[in-house]
Amino acid sequence: MDKNNIKGIIFDLDGVLLETEYYQWMGWVIPLKEFGIELTKEKYLDYAGKNGKQIDKELIKDFNLNIEEGALLSKKEPLLIKWFSEEKLNYMPYVKEALDFFNNKFKLALCSGGSREEVIIKLKNANLIQYFPIIVAGSDVERSKPAPDIYLKAQELISLSKEECLAIEDTQYGLQAAKDAGLNCVSIPNEYSLKQDFSRADMVCKSLQELI
């Protein structure tokens, strides 16, 4: 990665900008309880960072549930919309400092695997939407993370070459999406993704402060 060549930064949302991974976990815990299944935090770490459709499919298979694909996700999504509309959403460390620092120096975009409705609600609730003239959500592409589609679309909209774009991700699945799209990627693992594989990252940072 040539740092001097970077002209655009594409941020992930959950776990990079907002401390929302707990809600993503709880969104699966509640519907699974109806089947007498406890999705522990340790077990959830196997799924963190994947898109909702993929997690839904894997949970149904892993717990041998006799339900249609999408059944768990359809119960999760309304819970998230309610929580993200009503709860105070906390920033990850140094978010405001990072966004203020990068805002006037680079083109900024956001790539999140959630639905567009969910993404917009979170950004408005957290007062971050003004930083992102370009937003690509999982529902905007045929295949969400870990497929590269979402980053390919963001790179097209930001009107820069792949070499000029830097993605910021917190999971190996987001990293995979960015690297398979041909972008540079810095990983910032958190408590939900610390044990994942970040060997493909151009750089691994402890926080957004280190990225600055």
N, C-alpha and C positions, 0 to 999 in steps of 0.2 A: 504494500500500500504506500503510495506517494502522498504524504500528508499535504504537501504544497499544491497538489492537484485537486484536492477536495473542494467542491463548490456547493454541494447540496448535502443536507443531513436528513435522513428519514428515520423518524423515531417510532418504535413500538410504543404501545400505551400501557397495558397491564404489566406491572412489575418493573417498568422502566421509568414511566412518569407518575403513575398512580399506584398506590398500595392497595390493589384490588384483587390480588390473587386469592385472598381468603374468601371473598364473595364467590369467586369462580368455583372454588372447592365446595363451599356450602350449597351452591346451586345444584351440585350433583348429589351431595349428602342427603338432602331432604327428599327428593323423589326416590332414591334408593332405599330409604328407611321404610317406605311403603311395602317393600319386598323383604323386610327384615335384614337388610344388608347394611353394615357399617363401613363406610368408605373412610378409612383412617387417613390422616395427613400423610403418613409414610407411604401408603398405597397410592394416594393421589399424585405423589411426586412422579409416578410412572407416566402420568397423563399430562401434567402441567406443560402448557405451551403448544399443545396440539389444538386443532380447530374443533369446534363443538360437534360437528357431524362425525368426525373420526373418533372422538372420545365416546360419544353415544354408542357407536358401533362396537368399540372395543369393550366398553362396560357390559353391554348386553352379552357379548361372547364370553368375556372373562368370568362373569357371574352366572352364566348359563340361564339367562332370563328368557322366558317364553313370551316376548313382546315384539312388536314391530320396530324396525329401525326408526329412530326419530322420536320415539315415545318419551324417553327420558329428557331429551333436549327440549321438547315442547313444554315440559313442565318446568324446566330450568329457566328458560328465557323470560317468562313473565316475572319470576322471582327477581332476576337481575335488573329488569327495567324498574321494578318497584324499589329495590334497594338503592340503585344508582340515582334514582330521582329524589329519594328522601334522605339518604344517609350523607353525612359529611365525609367526603372522600379525601384521604390524606395523600400528600405528595411523597414520592420517594425522596431520599436525601438529595439536596442541591438542585432540585428541578427548576425552581424559579431563577436561580443564579445561572444555570446552564442555558435555559431558553433565552434569558435576557442577553447573555453573552453571545450566543450563536445567531440570534435573530437578525442583527444588522450586518452580519459578516457572511452568512450563507443563505441559500434558499432552504426553506424548511418544509417538510411534508410529514405525514403521519400514516403508518400502516398498522392496522389492528385486525386481528382475526375475527372479532365480534361482528354482529350485525351493525349496519349503519345507524339504525335507531339507537342502539346501545352506545355506540361510540360517541355520537353527538350529545346524548344525554350526559355522559360522563364528562366530556370536555366542557360543556356549558356549566355543569354543576361545580366543576373544579376551577372555573374561570381560566381555561387554557385555550379555548377555541380560537382566540384572536391570533395565536401564534402559527396556525396551520391553514394557509390558503388551499393546500392540497391535502385531501383526506381520502384514503382508500381503505374500505372495510372488507371483511371477509365476504359479505353478501354482495359485493360489487364484482366479484370474479367467480369463475366456475369452480376453481379449486383454491381453497384457502391454505394457510400454512399447515404443513411444511412444504407444500408445493410452491414454486417460485412465482406463480401468477400475480400475486398481490404486489410484489416488488417490481416485477416487469411493468405493471400498469403505473405504479408510482414513478418509476424512472422515466416512463414516457411522458407523464403529465408534468414532471418537474423540468423537462426539456434539457437534460444534461446527459452526457455519456455515462456508461456504467462505471468507468474509471473515476468519474468526478463525483460519484454518489457514495455516501457512507451511511450504512444502516446501523442502528443501535438496538440491540436485542438482549433479552435476559434469559432465553432458553435455547437449547440446542436445536429445537424445531424451527424457531424463528431464524436462527443462524443458518440452518440448512436452506431455508427459503431464500434468504438474502444471497448466500454464496452460490446457490444453483441458478440464481438470476444473474450472476456475474458481477455482483456488487461487492465493495469492501464492507466489512462488518466488524464492529467492536462489540464485544459481549460484556455485559455487566450482570453476573449471576446474583441471585438473591436467595433467601432461605428455601424457596421452593424449587430452585434449579441448581443449587451448588454442586450436586453430585452428577450432573449431566456432562456430556462430552462437548467441550468447547475447543477441541484441537484445530478446527477449521478457521477459528477467529483470527483476524489480522492483529487483534490486540484484545487482551482481557483486562478490564479495569475493575476496581473495587467499588467505584461510585462515579457519578456524573462529574464530581469535582476533579477526579483524576483525568477524566476525558477532557475537561477544559484545559 
